[in-house]
Amino acid sequence: MGKVVLVTGAARQLGGRFVRRIQRDPDVERVIAVDAVTPTHRLGSAEFVRTDIRQSAIVRVLAEHAVDTVVHLAVTGGTAVPGAGRSAVKETNVIGTMQLLGACQKSPTVRRLVVKSSTSVYGGTSRDPAVFTESTQPKSLPSGGFAKDAAEVEGYVRGFARRRPDVAVCVLRFANILGPYADSALAEYFSMPVMPTVLGYDPRLQFVHEDDVLDVLGLAAREPRRGTLNSGTFNIAGDGVMLLSQCSRRLGRPTVPLLLPAVTWVGAALRTVGVTDFSPEQIRLLTHGRVVETTQMRDTLGFKPMYTTAETFLDFARSRGNGLLPPERAGRAVDRVAGMLNADLTSAGPTVEGAQR
């Protein structure tokens, strides 16, 4: 008998793509796709079960289908339901995960659990290290938003792993996911005609291609190959880093450097009118950046991404078309602004030398 895989968050584009991808695994017999809303995309031969993981009915779904592998993708910064508020997203992330883990704990057939998390659990402050490893403790715990949700979810997952040591648990902390189909808040930010940035900062960013996301999820859901271990917590990111100024050049989109209070105000205004989810969490990312170590991803999990950070962003940029300026003109404009800022910072003396990372 082949494996029976249950996938949560099937109504979102990433969940739907993974449902279709995992069906091609020869070891998989059936795929059960779960979400609170009916997907608008096709799910192949998967059986769709409309249920809210915040409700206890998920226990019955696991039992009826004798599920042995659970891939939890319903931990996200957005929602498949248009107009749903932040409270509904948090409930799905945190309460939904608690209910799902409770159902897995009661299930005698579940043997593998894969959870989508985020490198945002490390937070982002000026006191943080230049590179985070899986064991790095954040200097300041996330105070809200998706980052806090992800941190709480991981706490519940660790508790589940202690209670069910017979279940292989794999937590994948993804860097910023980009690609032609990306629908994240950061993808929306990069799609703006003019991008607000924080004056005096040019953060380092890492990306992971959505195709690599699908591949590593499939790897984590399978039985481990010899010499690898498909359980534990792993940072997932493409090789290399990019500066925010380099991103703007490749997009051909000019930036508008603003003082941090002004960026916060602009972010609140953009959220109010629904242009993009310019959250405080995203502002911290665009201020301090975030880079993670991926040695465990390669050596222990046995995964090597097809796309580097730069290649991921290039593929994303192609899908978004040309910006207001050709990349060359955008690059010259960014260079001029950066030159003026550097001159101002140099003349200001040592009091501001530590402002940039």
C-alpha positions as CSV (number, residue, x, y, z in Angstrom):
1,M,0.0,0.0,0.0
2,G,1.2,3.5,-0.8
3,K,1.3,6.5,1.4
4,V,-1.8,8.6,2.2
5,V,-0.8,12.2,2.4
6,L,-3.0,15.0,3.8
7,V,-2.1,18.6,2.8
8,T,-3.6,21.6,4.6
9,G,-3.9,25.0,2.9
10,A,-4.8,23.5,-0.4
11,A,-6.8,26.6,-1.5
12,R,-3.7,28.7,-1.7
13,Q,-1.6,28.6,-4.8
14,L,1.4,27.0,-3.1
15,G,-0.7,24.4,-1.4
16,G,-2.5,23.6,-4.7
17,R,0.8,23.3,-6.6
18,F,2.2,20.9,-3.9
19,V,-1.0,18.8,-4.0
20,R,-0.5,18.3,-7.7
21,R,3.3,17.7,-7.3
22,I,3.1,15.1,-4.6
23,Q,0.7,13.0,-6.7
24,R,3.6,12.3,-9.0
25,D,5.5,10.5,-6.2
26,P,5.3,6.8,-7.0
27,D,5.2,6.0,-3.3
28,V,2.0,8.0,-2.8
29,E,-1.3,6.2,-3.2
30,R,-3.7,9.0,-2.3
31,V,-3.6,12.7,-1.5
32,I,-6.2,14.4,0.7
33,A,-6.4,18.1,0.1
34,V,-7.9,20.1,3.0
35,D,-9.0,23.8,3.3
36,A,-11.9,25.8,4.7
37,V,-12.7,27.2,1.2
38,T,-13.0,25.4,-2.1
39,P,-9.9,26.0,-4.3
40,T,-10.3,27.9,-7.5
41,H,-7.4,25.9,-9.1
42,R,-7.3,22.2,-10.1
43,L,-6.0,19.6,-7.7
44,G,-5.5,16.7,-10.1
45,S,-6.7,13.4,-8.7
46,A,-6.5,14.5,-5.1
47,E,-9.7,14.2,-2.9
48,F,-10.7,17.6,-1.6
49,V,-12.2,17.7,1.8
50,R,-13.7,21.1,2.8
51,T,-13.1,21.5,6.5
52,D,-11.7,24.1,8.8
53,I,-8.7,22.8,10.7
54,R,-9.7,25.1,13.6
55,Q,-12.6,22.6,14.2
56,S,-12.4,19.2,15.7
57,A,-13.7,17.6,12.4
58,I,-10.1,17.3,11.3
59,V,-9.8,14.3,13.7
60,R,-12.4,12.4,11.7
61,V,-10.7,13.3,8.4
62,L,-7.4,11.7,9.6
63,A,-9.2,8.6,10.8
64,E,-11.5,8.1,7.8
65,H,-8.6,8.2,5.3
66,A,-6.0,6.5,7.5
67,V,-3.6,9.3,6.9
68,D,0.1,8.5,7.5
69,T,1.8,11.7,6.3
70,V,0.6,15.3,7.1
71,V,2.0,18.3,5.3
72,H,0.9,21.4,7.1
73,L,1.0,24.4,4.7
74,A,-1.8,26.4,6.3
75,V,0.7,28.5,8.3
76,T,0.8,31.7,6.3
77,G,0.9,35.4,6.4
78,G,-2.1,35.7,4.1
79,T,-5.5,34.0,3.7
80,A,-7.3,32.2,0.9
81,V,-10.5,34.1,1.9
82,P,-10.6,37.6,0.3
83,G,-11.2,40.3,2.9
84,A,-10.4,38.1,5.9
85,G,-8.9,40.0,8.7
86,R,-5.7,39.5,10.7
87,S,-7.5,37.8,13.5
88,A,-8.9,35.1,11.2
89,V,-5.4,34.5,9.8
90,K,-3.9,34.2,13.3
91,E,-6.6,31.7,14.4
92,T,-5.9,29.5,11.3
93,N,-2.2,29.7,12.0
94,V,-2.2,29.1,15.7
95,I,-5.6,27.6,16.7
96,G,-5.7,25.6,13.5
97,T,-2.3,24.1,14.1
98,M,-3.2,23.2,17.7
99,Q,-6.3,21.3,16.5
100,L,-4.3,19.6,13.7
101,L,-1.6,18.5,16.2
102,G,-4.3,17.3,18.6
103,A,-5.8,15.2,15.8
104,C,-2.3,13.8,14.8
105,Q,-1.6,12.9,18.4
106,K,-4.8,10.8,18.5
107,S,-4.2,9.2,15.2
108,P,-2.6,5.7,15.3
109,T,-1.7,5.9,11.6
110,V,0.2,9.2,11.4
111,R,4.0,8.6,11.1
112,R,5.3,11.8,9.5
113,L,4.6,15.5,9.9
114,V,6.0,18.3,7.8
115,V,5.3,21.9,8.9
116,K,5.9,25.0,6.8
117,S,7.5,27.7,8.9
118,S,9.5,30.9,8.2
119,T,12.9,32.4,9.0
120,S,10.9,35.3,10.4
121,V,10.9,33.4,13.7
122,Y,14.5,34.8,14.2
123,G,13.1,38.4,14.3
124,G,15.2,41.2,13.1
125,T,17.0,43.8,15.2
126,S,20.3,45.6,15.0
127,R,21.6,43.4,17.8
128,D,21.1,40.1,15.9
129,P,23.9,38.1,14.4
130,A,24.8,38.6,10.7
131,V,23.8,34.9,10.0
132,F,21.3,32.8,11.9
133,T,21.6,29.1,12.4
134,E,18.8,26.8,13.4
135,S,19.9,27.0,17.0
136,T,20.2,30.8,17.2
137,Q,17.9,32.3,19.8
138,P,16.5,35.7,18.7
139,K,17.6,38.7,20.7
140,S,14.0,39.9,20.7
141,L,11.0,37.6,20.2
142,P,8.6,38.6,17.4
143,S,5.9,40.8,19.0
144,G,3.2,40.3,16.4
145,G,2.1,39.4,12.9
146,F,3.1,36.3,11.0
147,A,6.5,36.0,12.7
148,K,4.8,35.6,16.1
149,D,2.4,33.1,14.7
150,A,5.2,31.0,13.3
151,A,7.1,31.1,16.6
152,E,4.0,29.9,18.5
153,V,3.3,27.2,15.9
154,E,6.9,25.9,16.3
155,G,6.4,25.8,20.0
156,Y,3.3,23.6,19.7
157,V,5.1,21.4,17.2
158,R,8.0,20.8,19.6
159,G,5.5,19.8,22.3
160,F,3.8,17.4,19.9
161,A,7.2,15.9,19.0
162,R,7.9,15.2,22.6
163,R,4.5,13.5,23.1
164,R,4.7,11.4,19.9
165,P,8.4,10.4,19.5
166,D,7.3,7.8,17.0
167,V,6.3,10.5,14.5
168,A,9.1,12.0,12.3
169,V,8.6,15.7,12.6
170,C,10.2,18.1,10.1
171,V,10.0,21.9,10.4
172,L,11.1,23.9,7.3
173,R,12.0,27.5,8.0
174,F,11.7,29.1,4.6
175,A,13.4,32.4,3.6
176,N,11.3,34.8,1.6
177,I,9.5,32.8,-1.1
178,L,9.5,34.3,-4.6
179,G,8.8,33.2,-8.1
180,P,6.4,33.8,-11.0
181,Y,3.4,32.8,-8.9
182,A,4.4,34.3,-5.6
183,D,1.5,36.0,-3.7
184,S,3.3,37.1,-0.5
185,A,3.4,40.5,1.0
186,L,7.0,40.9,-0.1
187,A,6.1,40.0,-3.7
188,E,3.4,42.8,-3.5
189,Y,6.0,45.2,-2.1
190,F,8.4,44.4,-5.0
191,S,5.5,44.9,-7.5
192,M,4.9,48.5,-6.4
193,P,5.8,51.2,-9.0
194,V,7.9,53.0,-6.4
195,M,9.2,51.2,-3.3
196,P,9.5,53.0,0.1
197,T,12.7,52.1,1.9
198,V,14.2,53.0,5.3
199,L,16.7,55.9,5.0
200,G,20.3,54.9,5.8
201,Y,19.7,51.1,5.4
202,D,20.3,48.7,2.6
203,P,19.4,45.3,4.1
204,R,20.7,41.9,3.0
205,L,18.0,39.6,1.8
206,Q,17.7,35.9,1.0
207,F,15.1,34.2,-1.3
208,V,14.0,30.7,-2.0
209,H,12.3,29.8,-5.3
210,E,8.8,28.4,-5.1
211,D,9.8,25.4,-7.2
212,D,12.5,24.7,-4.7
213,V,9.9,25.0,-1.9
214,L,7.8,22.3,-3.6
215,D,10.8,20.0,-4.1
216,V,12.0,20.3,-0.5
217,L,8.5,19.7,0.8
218,G,8.3,16.6,-1.3
219,L,11.7,15.5,0.1
220,A,10.6,16.0,3.7
221,A,7.4,14.1,3.1
222,R,9.3,11.0,1.8
223,E,11.2,8.3,3.6
224,P,14.8,9.6,4.1
225,R,17.5,8.3,1.9
226,R,20.6,6.6,3.4
227,G,22.8,9.2,5.1
228,T,20.0,11.8,5.4
229,L,17.5,12.6,8.1
230,N,14.0,13.9,7.3
231,S,13.3,15.2,10.8
232,G,14.4,18.2,12.7
233,T,14.3,22.0,12.0
234,F,16.0,23.3,8.8
235,N,16.6,26.7,7.3
236,I,15.7,26.7,3.6
237,A,17.1,29.4,1.3
238,G,18.9,29.8,-2.0
239,D,22.7,30.4,-2.0
240,G,23.9,34.0,-1.7
241,V,22.3,37.3,-0.6
242,M,21.1,40.4,-2.3
243,L,20.9,44.0,-1.2
244,L,17.6,45.8,-1.4
245,S,19.2,48.3,-3.7
246,Q,20.2,45.5,-6.1
247,C,16.6,44.3,-6.1
248,S,15.3,47.7,-7.1
249,R,17.8,47.8,-9.9
250,R,16.8,44.5,-11.4
251,L,13.1,45.4,-11.2
252,G,13.7,48.9,-12.7
253,R,11.7,50.4,-9.9
254,P,12.9,53.5,-8.1
255,T,13.1,53.6,-4.3
256,V,12.0,56.4,-2.0
257,P,14.2,56.5,1.1
258,L,12.2,57.7,4.1
259,L,12.9,58.1,7.8
260,L,11.7,55.1,9.8
261,P,8.7,56.9,11.4
262,A,7.6,57.9,7.9
263,V,8.0,54.4,6.6
264,T,5.8,53.1,9.4
265,W,3.2,55.7,8.6
266,V,3.2,54.9,4.9
267,G,3.0,51.2,5.8
268,A,-0.1,51.8,7.9
269,A,-1.7,53.9,5.1
270,L,-1.0,51.2,2.5
271,R,-2.5,48.5,4.7
272,T,-5.6,50.7,5.2
273,V,-6.3,51.1,1.5
274,G,-5.4,47.4,0.8
275,V,-2.5,48.1,-1.5
276,T,-0.1,45.8,0.3
277,D,0.4,44.2,3.7
278,F,3.2,46.5,4.7
279,S,3.4,45.2,8.2
280,P,5.8,46.2,11.1
281,E,7.4,42.7,10.5
282,Q,8.1,43.6,6.9
283,I,9.5,47.0,7.9
284,R,12.0,45.3,10.2
285,L,13.0,43.0,7.4
286,L,13.6,46.0,5.1
287,T,15.6,47.7,7.8
288,H,17.9,45.1,9.2
289,G,17.5,42.3,6.7
290,R,17.9,38.6,7.5
291,V,20.4,35.9,6.4
292,V,20.4,32.3,7.5
293,E,22.9,29.4,7.4
294,T,21.8,26.4,5.3
295,T,24.5,23.8,6.1
296,Q,22.0,21.5,7.8
297,M,19.7,21.8,4.8
298,R,22.5,20.3,2.6
299,D,24.3,18.0,4.9
300,T,21.5,16.5,7.0
301,L,18.3,16.9,5.0
302,G,20.2,16.3,1.7
303,F,18.6,19.1,-0.3
304,K,20.3,21.5,-2.7
305,P,18.2,24.2,-4.2
306,M,18.1,24.6,-8.0
307,Y,18.0,28.4,-7.7
308,T,20.3,30.8,-6.0
309,T,18.9,33.9,-4.3
310,A,19.9,36.0,-7.3
311,E,18.4,33.5,-9.8
312,T,15.2,33.3,-7.8
313,F,14.8,37.1,-7.8
314,L,15.6,37.3,-11.5
315,D,12.8,34.8,-12.3
316,F,10.5,36.8,-10.1
317,A,11.5,40.0,-11.8
318,R,10.8,38.6,-15.3
319,S,7.3,37.7,-14.3
320,R,6.6,41.2,-13.1
321,G,7.6,43.0,-16.3
322,N,9.4,46.3,-16.7
323,G,9.2,48.9,-14.0
324,L,9.0,52.7,-14.4
325,L,12.7,52.9,-15.3
326,P,14.9,50.7,-17.3
327,P,17.2,48.7,-15.0
328,E,20.2,50.8,-16.0
329,R,18.5,54.1,-15.2
330,A,17.1,52.7,-11.9
331,G,20.6,51.6,-11.0
332,R,22.1,55.0,-11.6
333,A,19.3,56.6,-9.6
334,V,19.9,54.2,-6.7
335,D,23.7,54.9,-6.9
336,R,23.1,58.6,-6.7
337,V,20.8,58.3,-3.7
338,A,23.2,55.9,-2.0
339,G,26.1,58.2,-2.6
340,M,24.4,61.2,-1.1
341,L,23.4,59.1,2.0
342,N,26.9,57.8,2.4
343,A,28.3,61.3,2.2
344,D,25.8,62.5,4.9
345,L,26.6,59.5,7.1
346,T,30.3,60.0,6.8
347,S,30.1,63.7,7.7
348,A,27.9,62.8,10.7
349,G,30.8,61.0,12.3
350,P,31.0,57.8,14.4
351,T,27.6,58.3,16.0
352,V,25.9,56.7,12.9
353,E,28.6,54.3,11.7
354,G,26.8,51.4,13.2
355,A,23.4,52.2,11.7
356,Q,23.7,50.0,8.7
357,R,24.0,46.3,8.5
